[in-house]
Amino acid sequence: MTPTELKSVVSELGMPAFTAKQIAQWLYEKHVRNIDGMTNLSKQNRQRLSERYEVGLMEPIDCQRSKDGTVKYLFPVCCDSVVTNNDNLFVETVYIPDNDRATICVSCQVGCKMNCLFCQTGKQGWQGNLTAADILNQIYALPEADTLTNIVFMGQGEPMDNLDAVLRICEIMTAEWGYQWSPKRITVSSVGVRGKLKRFLDESDCHVAISMHSPIHEQRQQLMPTEKAMPITETVELLKEYDFTHQRRCSFEYICFRGLNDSPLYGREIAKLLNGLECRVNLIRFHEIPDVDLPSSDEKRMEALRDYLTHHGITTTIRASRGQDIFAACGLLSTAKIQGNNEITL
């Protein structure tokens, strides 16, 4: 809840107006786990509050730990628009420690409408949008929450498809009354949903990451069906209307498939597409998923693509693979849980 909403709550319950600010501090500064922990509220007011409300924290129900320190958690959710009778709904959240950084990768939907060929989440179909509380809970209830330095909306689902909830979480994380984070600590990804991406860029100062995976229309459409309605060329033209030279960063995610999109030809097409846009490219190794015959690129080919793009003025990095000894790819752990087992054959 925002301060305005908290004011309505305390007014409704006949509590002093100043208690709204106290509740906000308990939630967003002290991260209290239950209403009884709000000790500067009177016992009577805590009782009133508890009769109608709860903090909303839900602990993860499962996790997998990698030898590299990465942890994938499974959270139960209460979607706001569930389209299935299945009440066995979960999302994945990944904690990624890296020296002095600790990043959390959060989900925003159960399943996904985009149905990208290389993504296990899309194979689940779309089952509902997470509420803002579902999204925030992944941060709030994370056992390592106090160590976090960055948040990326790169988990399950398309953030622009659940934009109101995503924008609310960005507000909570950056507001003076909230977590008080810099927008530079938050990155929101998208395939490039027309209209909604523009709204996000207009209403938020957080970084943006676009899933490209191919600069060529026909091939990108095979990998990402949304290319038909939302061409990457139109997304890039929209991004060129915004300033990414100072506080905000624009990046492109590019999964490399051996012999399919990792040759010098693709380097030339990427450089041509991104000409005039201040951005960076992150090259990503493909994590295998069931029933998808796509080969992962090797180190040599990825390095050659990186060097070509860097030589042509585009800052390019190869993202280190994390959690390869667990269900690394998005959607694998939740799919296993929905199917009632912990084994997926690759």
C-alpha positions as CSV (number, residue, x, y, z in Angstrom):
1,M,0.0,0.0,0.0
2,T,1.0,3.6,-0.7
3,P,0.9,6.3,2.1
4,T,-2.4,7.5,0.7
5,E,-3.9,4.0,0.9
6,L,-2.5,3.6,4.4
7,K,-4.1,6.8,5.5
8,S,-7.5,5.5,4.3
9,V,-6.9,2.3,6.3
10,V,-6.2,4.1,9.6
11,S,-9.0,6.5,9.0
12,E,-11.4,3.6,8.4
13,L,-10.3,1.9,11.6
14,G,-10.5,5.1,13.7
15,M,-6.7,5.3,14.3
16,P,-4.7,8.5,14.5
17,A,-3.6,9.9,11.1
18,F,0.1,9.7,12.1
19,T,-0.1,5.9,12.4
20,A,-0.2,5.7,8.6
21,K,3.4,6.9,8.5
22,Q,4.4,4.6,11.3
23,I,3.0,1.6,9.4
24,A,4.8,2.6,6.2
25,Q,8.1,2.8,8.2
26,W,7.5,-0.6,9.6
27,L,6.8,-2.1,6.2
28,Y,9.3,-0.4,3.9
29,E,12.2,0.6,6.3
30,K,12.1,-2.1,9.0
31,H,10.5,-4.9,7.0
32,V,8.4,-6.1,9.9
33,R,7.1,-9.7,9.5
34,N,3.8,-9.3,11.3
35,I,1.5,-6.6,12.7
36,D,2.4,-7.5,16.3
37,G,5.9,-6.4,15.5
38,M,4.8,-2.7,15.0
39,T,5.6,-1.9,18.6
40,N,5.1,1.8,18.5
41,L,1.4,1.3,17.7
42,S,-0.8,0.8,20.7
43,K,-1.9,-2.7,21.5
44,Q,-5.4,-1.7,20.8
45,N,-4.5,-0.3,17.3
46,R,-2.5,-3.4,16.5
47,Q,-5.5,-5.5,17.4
48,R,-7.8,-3.4,15.1
49,L,-5.3,-3.6,12.3
50,S,-4.9,-7.4,12.7
51,E,-8.6,-8.0,12.5
52,R,-8.8,-6.6,9.0
53,Y,-5.3,-6.8,7.5
54,E,-2.0,-8.7,7.5
55,V,1.5,-7.8,6.4
56,G,1.1,-10.3,3.5
57,L,4.5,-12.0,3.8
58,M,4.6,-15.5,2.2
59,E,7.7,-17.6,2.7
60,P,9.3,-19.5,-0.2
61,I,8.1,-23.1,-0.3
62,D,11.1,-24.6,-2.1
63,C,14.6,-23.6,-3.2
64,Q,17.6,-25.0,-5.1
65,R,21.1,-23.9,-4.3
66,S,23.9,-23.8,-6.8
67,K,27.6,-24.4,-6.0
68,D,28.3,-20.9,-7.3
69,G,26.1,-19.3,-4.6
70,T,23.0,-18.7,-6.9
71,V,19.7,-19.7,-5.2
72,K,16.4,-20.2,-7.0
73,Y,13.4,-19.9,-4.8
74,L,9.8,-21.0,-5.4
75,F,7.1,-18.7,-4.1
76,P,3.3,-19.3,-3.8
77,V,1.2,-16.5,-5.3
78,C,-2.3,-15.0,-5.3
79,C,-2.7,-13.7,-8.9
80,D,-5.2,-10.9,-9.6
81,S,-6.4,-12.4,-12.9
82,V,-6.0,-16.2,-12.8
83,V,-7.3,-17.8,-16.0
84,T,-7.1,-21.4,-14.8
85,N,-8.8,-23.5,-12.2
86,N,-5.3,-24.6,-11.1
87,D,-4.7,-23.2,-7.6
88,N,-1.3,-24.8,-7.5
89,L,0.5,-21.6,-8.8
90,F,4.1,-20.7,-8.2
91,V,6.7,-18.3,-9.5
92,E,10.5,-18.4,-9.4
93,T,12.8,-15.8,-7.9
94,V,16.6,-16.1,-8.3
95,Y,19.2,-14.6,-5.9
96,I,22.6,-14.0,-7.5
97,P,25.5,-13.0,-5.3
98,D,28.6,-11.7,-7.1
99,N,31.4,-10.2,-5.0
100,D,30.0,-6.9,-3.6
101,R,26.7,-7.1,-5.6
102,A,23.7,-9.2,-4.9
103,T,21.0,-9.2,-7.5
104,I,17.4,-10.6,-7.3
105,C,15.6,-11.7,-10.5
106,V,11.9,-11.3,-9.9
107,S,8.9,-12.6,-11.8
108,C,5.7,-10.6,-12.7
109,Q,3.4,-13.3,-14.1
110,V,2.5,-16.9,-13.8
111,G,3.4,-18.2,-17.2
112,C,3.7,-15.9,-20.1
113,K,1.7,-14.9,-23.3
114,M,4.8,-14.3,-25.4
115,N,5.7,-18.0,-26.0
116,C,9.3,-17.5,-27.0
117,L,10.7,-20.7,-28.4
118,F,13.6,-20.8,-26.1
119,C,11.7,-20.1,-22.8
120,Q,10.2,-22.7,-20.5
121,T,7.9,-20.2,-18.9
122,G,6.1,-19.6,-22.2
123,K,5.4,-23.4,-22.4
124,Q,3.2,-23.0,-19.3
125,G,0.9,-20.6,-21.1
126,W,-0.3,-17.5,-19.4
127,Q,-2.1,-18.2,-16.1
128,G,-2.3,-14.8,-14.5
129,N,-0.7,-11.5,-13.5
130,L,1.0,-11.3,-10.2
131,T,-0.4,-8.6,-7.8
132,A,1.9,-5.9,-6.6
133,A,2.0,-7.8,-3.3
134,D,3.1,-11.0,-5.1
135,I,5.9,-9.2,-6.7
136,L,7.0,-7.3,-3.6
137,N,6.8,-10.5,-1.6
138,Q,9.6,-12.0,-3.7
139,I,11.9,-9.2,-2.4
140,Y,10.4,-8.8,1.1
141,A,10.4,-12.5,2.0
142,L,13.8,-13.3,0.4
143,P,16.0,-14.8,3.1
144,E,18.9,-12.7,1.8
145,A,16.8,-9.5,1.4
146,D,19.2,-7.4,3.6
147,T,22.1,-8.0,1.2
148,L,20.4,-6.9,-2.1
149,T,22.0,-4.3,-4.2
150,N,20.0,-4.7,-7.5
151,I,16.7,-5.9,-8.9
152,V,16.0,-7.2,-12.4
153,F,12.6,-7.9,-13.7
154,M,13.8,-10.8,-15.9
155,G,12.0,-13.7,-14.3
156,Q,8.8,-15.3,-15.4
157,G,6.4,-13.2,-17.5
158,E,6.5,-10.0,-19.6
159,P,6.7,-7.0,-17.3
160,M,4.9,-4.7,-19.8
161,D,2.0,-7.1,-19.7
162,N,1.5,-6.4,-16.0
163,L,2.7,-2.8,-16.1
164,D,0.5,-1.2,-13.4
165,A,1.9,-3.7,-10.8
166,V,5.5,-3.3,-12.1
167,L,5.3,0.5,-11.9
168,R,3.9,0.3,-8.4
169,I,6.8,-1.8,-7.3
170,C,9.3,0.5,-8.9
171,E,7.6,3.4,-7.0
172,I,7.8,1.5,-3.7
173,M,11.4,0.7,-4.2
174,T,12.5,4.2,-5.1
175,A,10.1,6.5,-3.2
176,E,11.2,8.4,-0.1
177,W,8.5,6.7,1.9
178,G,9.5,3.3,0.5
179,Y,12.8,1.5,0.1
180,Q,14.5,4.7,-1.0
181,W,16.6,2.9,-3.7
182,S,18.1,4.7,-6.7
183,P,16.3,3.9,-9.9
184,K,19.7,2.9,-11.2
185,R,19.5,-0.2,-9.1
186,I,16.4,-1.5,-11.0
187,T,16.3,-3.0,-14.5
188,V,13.0,-3.9,-16.2
189,S,13.1,-6.2,-19.3
190,S,10.6,-6.4,-22.2
191,V,10.2,-8.0,-25.6
192,G,9.1,-4.5,-26.6
193,V,5.3,-4.3,-26.0
194,R,4.0,-1.4,-28.2
195,G,2.4,1.4,-26.2
196,K,3.2,0.0,-22.8
197,L,7.0,0.3,-23.2
198,K,6.5,4.0,-24.0
199,R,4.4,4.4,-20.9
200,F,7.1,2.7,-18.8
201,L,9.8,4.9,-20.3
202,D,7.7,8.0,-19.6
203,E,6.7,7.1,-16.0
204,S,9.8,5.5,-14.7
205,D,13.5,6.3,-14.4
206,C,14.6,2.7,-14.1
207,H,16.9,1.0,-16.6
208,V,15.3,-0.9,-19.5
209,A,16.5,-4.1,-21.1
210,I,15.1,-5.4,-24.4
211,S,15.0,-9.0,-25.4
212,M,16.4,-9.0,-29.0
213,H,17.9,-12.5,-29.7
214,S,18.0,-11.8,-33.5
215,P,18.2,-8.5,-35.4
216,I,16.6,-10.1,-38.5
217,H,12.8,-9.9,-38.7
218,E,12.0,-13.3,-40.1
219,Q,14.3,-15.2,-37.7
220,R,13.2,-13.2,-34.6
221,Q,9.6,-14.0,-35.5
222,Q,10.5,-17.7,-35.5
223,L,12.1,-17.3,-32.1
224,M,9.7,-14.8,-30.7
225,P,6.2,-14.7,-32.2
226,T,5.6,-11.2,-30.8
227,E,8.0,-9.9,-33.5
228,K,5.1,-10.0,-35.9
229,A,3.1,-7.4,-34.0
230,M,6.1,-5.7,-32.3
231,P,9.1,-5.6,-34.6
232,I,12.5,-4.9,-33.0
233,T,13.0,-2.1,-35.5
234,E,10.0,-0.2,-34.1
235,T,11.2,-0.8,-30.6
236,V,14.6,0.6,-31.4
237,E,13.1,3.7,-33.1
238,L,11.1,4.3,-29.9
239,L,14.1,4.0,-27.7
240,K,16.0,6.5,-29.8
241,E,13.5,9.1,-28.6
242,Y,14.9,8.9,-25.1
243,D,18.1,10.0,-23.4
244,F,20.3,7.1,-22.3
245,T,23.5,9.1,-22.0
246,H,23.2,10.0,-18.3
247,Q,21.3,8.2,-15.5
248,R,19.2,5.7,-17.3
249,R,20.7,2.7,-19.2
250,C,19.4,0.8,-22.2
251,S,20.6,-2.7,-22.9
252,F,19.7,-5.6,-25.2
253,E,19.6,-9.2,-24.1
254,Y,20.9,-11.6,-26.8
255,I,20.9,-15.4,-26.3
256,C,23.4,-16.9,-28.6
257,F,22.5,-20.1,-30.5
258,R,25.4,-21.8,-32.2
259,G,25.3,-21.4,-36.0
260,L,21.9,-19.6,-35.9
261,N,22.5,-16.1,-34.7
262,D,26.2,-15.8,-33.6
263,S,28.1,-15.3,-36.9
264,P,29.6,-12.0,-38.1
265,L,26.5,-11.5,-40.3
266,Y,24.5,-11.0,-37.1
267,G,27.1,-8.7,-35.7
268,R,26.8,-6.5,-38.8
269,E,23.0,-6.5,-38.5
270,I,23.0,-5.7,-34.8
271,A,25.4,-2.8,-35.3
272,K,23.3,-1.4,-38.2
273,L,20.1,-1.8,-36.1
274,L,21.5,0.0,-33.0
275,N,23.4,2.7,-34.8
276,G,22.7,6.0,-33.1
277,L,21.3,4.5,-29.9
278,E,23.4,4.7,-26.7
279,C,23.1,1.2,-25.4
280,R,24.9,-2.0,-24.5
281,V,24.5,-5.6,-25.5
282,N,24.6,-8.6,-23.2
283,L,25.4,-11.9,-24.8
284,I,23.9,-14.9,-23.0
285,R,24.5,-18.6,-23.2
286,F,21.4,-20.7,-23.9
287,H,20.3,-22.9,-21.0
288,E,18.7,-26.0,-22.4
289,I,15.0,-26.7,-21.9
290,P,13.0,-29.8,-22.7
291,D,11.8,-30.5,-26.3
292,V,13.6,-27.5,-27.8
293,D,16.4,-28.4,-30.2
294,L,18.4,-25.2,-30.0
295,P,22.2,-25.5,-29.7
296,S,24.1,-23.2,-27.3
297,S,26.9,-21.1,-28.7
298,D,30.4,-21.8,-27.7
299,E,32.9,-19.4,-26.0
300,K,34.9,-18.7,-29.2
301,R,31.9,-17.7,-31.3
302,M,30.5,-15.5,-28.5
303,E,33.9,-13.8,-28.0
304,A,34.1,-13.1,-31.7
305,L,30.6,-11.6,-31.7
306,R,31.4,-9.5,-28.7
307,D,34.7,-8.2,-30.1
308,Y,33.0,-7.3,-33.4
309,L,30.3,-5.3,-31.7
310,T,32.7,-3.6,-29.3
311,H,35.0,-2.7,-32.3
312,H,31.9,-1.1,-33.9
313,G,31.2,1.1,-30.9
314,I,28.6,-1.0,-29.0
315,T,29.6,-1.9,-25.5
316,T,29.1,-5.7,-25.4
317,T,29.6,-8.2,-22.6
318,I,29.2,-11.9,-22.2
319,R,27.0,-12.6,-19.2
320,A,28.5,-15.2,-16.9
321,S,26.3,-18.3,-16.6
322,R,25.0,-18.9,-13.1
323,G,23.3,-21.8,-11.5
324,Q,24.0,-24.3,-14.3
325,D,23.9,-27.2,-11.8
326,I,20.3,-26.5,-10.8
327,F,17.2,-25.6,-12.8
328,A,18.9,-22.6,-14.3
329,A,16.5,-21.6,-17.1
330,C,13.4,-19.6,-16.2
331,G,10.3,-21.8,-15.7
332,L,12.0,-25.1,-15.1
333,L,11.5,-25.3,-11.3
334,S,8.0,-24.0,-11.3
335,T,7.1,-26.4,-14.2
336,A,8.4,-29.3,-12.1
337,K,6.4,-28.2,-9.1
338,I,3.2,-27.8,-11.1
339,Q,3.7,-31.3,-12.6
340,G,4.2,-32.6,-9.1
341,N,7.8,-33.7,-9.4
342,N,11.3,-32.3,-9.1
343,E,12.8,-33.9,-12.2
344,I,12.7,-32.5,-15.7
345,T,14.4,-34.5,-18.5
346,L,16.6,-32.4,-20.8
